């Protein structure tokens, strides 16, 4: 997120270099939901992929029928662009 945020903020600052506070306000307005989603999903995926016991067995059953393409589609929101 740090690199993505830095690129985004640099673009906004370049659009209006005389009003950096406005660039930061726009950053907060337009980026906070995406960064929150990334943080929340990191926690969810961490628990999901590092599960043990019955939770791991259920996870394995859920993921077994998925194709690689379906797995990629599930992450498109993250890697598909800003």
C-alpha positions as a Markdown table, in Angstrom:
| # | Residue | x | y | z |
|---|---|---|---|---|
| 1 | Unk | 0.0 | 0.0 | 0.0 |
| 2 | Unk | 2.8 | 2.4 | 0.7 |
| 3 | Unk | 4.1 | 2.4 | -2.8 |
| 4 | Unk | 0.6 | 2.6 | -4.3 |
| 5 | Unk | -0.3 | 5.4 | -2.0 |
| 6 | Unk | 3.0 | 7.3 | -2.7 |
| 7 | Unk | 2.4 | 7.1 | -6.5 |
| 8 | Unk | -1.2 | 8.2 | -6.1 |
| 9 | Unk | -0.3 | 11.1 | -3.8 |
| 10 | Unk | 2.6 | 12.2 | -6.1 |
| 11 | Unk | 0.2 | 12.3 | -9.0 |
| 12 | Unk | -2.3 | 14.4 | -7.1 |
| 13 | Unk | 0.5 | 16.7 | -5.8 |
| 14 | Unk | 1.8 | 17.2 | -9.4 |
| 15 | Unk | -1.7 | 18.1 | -10.6 |
| 16 | Unk | -1.8 | 21.0 | -8.1 |
| 17 | Unk | 1.7 | 21.7 | -6.6 |
| 18 | Unk | 0.5 | 25.0 | -5.0 |
| 19 | Unk | -2.1 | 23.3 | -2.9 |
| 20 | Unk | -0.5 | 20.2 | -1.2 |
| 21 | Unk | -3.1 | 20.3 | 1.7 |
| 22 | Unk | -5.8 | 19.8 | -0.9 |
| 23 | Unk | -3.9 | 16.8 | -2.3 |
| 24 | Unk | -3.8 | 15.2 | 1.1 |
| 25 | Unk | -7.5 | 15.9 | 1.7 |
| 26 | Unk | -8.3 | 14.2 | -1.6 |
| 27 | Unk | -6.0 | 11.3 | -0.7 |
| 28 | Unk | -8.0 | 10.7 | 2.5 |
| 29 | Unk | -11.3 | 11.0 | 0.7 |
| 30 | Unk | -10.4 | 8.7 | -2.2 |
| 31 | Unk | -8.0 | 6.2 | -0.6 |
| 32 | Unk | -9.2 | 5.4 | 2.9 |
| 33 | Unk | -11.7 | 2.7 | 1.8 |
| 34 | Unk | -9.2 | 0.9 | -0.4 |
| 35 | Unk | -6.5 | 0.9 | 2.3 |
| 36 | Unk | -9.0 | -0.3 | 4.9 |
| 37 | Unk | -10.1 | -3.1 | 2.6 |
| 38 | Unk | -6.5 | -4.2 | 2.1 |
| 39 | Unk | -5.8 | -4.2 | 5.8 |
| 40 | Unk | -9.0 | -6.1 | 6.7 |
| 41 | Unk | -8.6 | -8.7 | 3.9 |
| 42 | Unk | -5.0 | -9.2 | 5.0 |
| 43 | Unk | -6.2 | -10.2 | 8.4 |
| 44 | Unk | -9.0 | -12.4 | 7.0 |
| 45 | Unk | -6.7 | -14.2 | 4.5 |
| 46 | Unk | -4.0 | -14.6 | 7.2 |
| 47 | Unk | -6.4 | -16.5 | 9.4 |
| 48 | Unk | -7.9 | -18.4 | 6.5 |
| 49 | Unk | -4.6 | -19.5 | 4.9 |
| 50 | Unk | -2.8 | -20.3 | 8.2 |
| 51 | Unk | -5.7 | -22.2 | 9.7 |
| 52 | Unk | -5.2 | -25.6 | 11.4 |
| 53 | Unk | -7.3 | -28.5 | 12.3 |
| 54 | Unk | -11.0 | -28.5 | 11.2 |
| 55 | Unk | -10.7 | -25.0 | 9.9 |
| 56 | Unk | -7.9 | -26.0 | 7.6 |
| 57 | Unk | -9.8 | -29.1 | 6.4 |
| 58 | Unk | -12.9 | -26.9 | 5.6 |
| 59 | Unk | -10.6 | -24.4 | 3.8 |
| 60 | Unk | -9.1 | -27.1 | 1.7 |
| 61 | Unk | -12.5 | -28.5 | 0.7 |
| 62 | Unk | -13.6 | -25.0 | -0.2 |
| 63 | Unk | -10.6 | -24.2 | -2.4 |
| 64 | Unk | -10.1 | -27.6 | -4.0 |
| 65 | Unk | -12.5 | -27.1 | -6.9 |
| 66 | Unk | -11.2 | -23.6 | -7.7 |
| 67 | Unk | -9.2 | -23.2 | -10.9 |
| 68 | Unk | -6.1 | -20.9 | -11.0 |
| 69 | Unk | -8.2 | -18.4 | -13.0 |
| 70 | Unk | -10.8 | -18.3 | -10.3 |
| 71 | Unk | -8.2 | -17.7 | -7.7 |
| 72 | Unk | -6.8 | -14.8 | -9.8 |
| 73 | Unk | -10.3 | -13.4 | -10.3 |
| 74 | Unk | -10.7 | -13.4 | -6.5 |
| 75 | Unk | -7.7 | -11.1 | -6.2 |
| 76 | Unk | -8.4 | -8.8 | -9.1 |
| 77 | Unk | -9.7 | -6.1 | -6.9 |
| 78 | Unk | -6.3 | -5.8 | -5.3 |
| 79 | Unk | -4.0 | -6.2 | -8.3 |
| 80 | Unk | -6.3 | -5.0 | -11.1 |
| 81 | Unk | -5.4 | -1.3 | -10.6 |
| 82 | Unk | -5.7 | 1.6 | -8.3 |
